[in-house]
Amino acid sequence: MDMDGHTELTANPHGQSAAARTAGRIRAHMAERNDGPAQLAEALEISRPTARRWMAGRHNFTLNEIDAIAEWLDLDPFELWSPTKKGALT
């Protein structure tokens, strides 16, 4: 909660942003395939610097981007962005 009483919706109690959590999940699945930012960039037709920024957790993913990445990784999109406990979105 900030000084004005607003709750930060993108951070969890440990201070990790939703973007960082999503990027971490994507990196983990990419590592299983021995893929890196270059392969992500090629698959999604984005620049390598953009792919590196995404993987560093410095990008708020759109649903379309999550869908495209999940399709490339052959995953359900909810494996990349899903609740960690009942009712809590991460």
Secondary structure by P-SEA (a helix, b strand, c coil): cccccccccccccccccaaaaaaaaaaaaaaaacccaaaaaaaacccaaaaaaaaaccccccaaaaaaaaaaaccccccccccccccccc
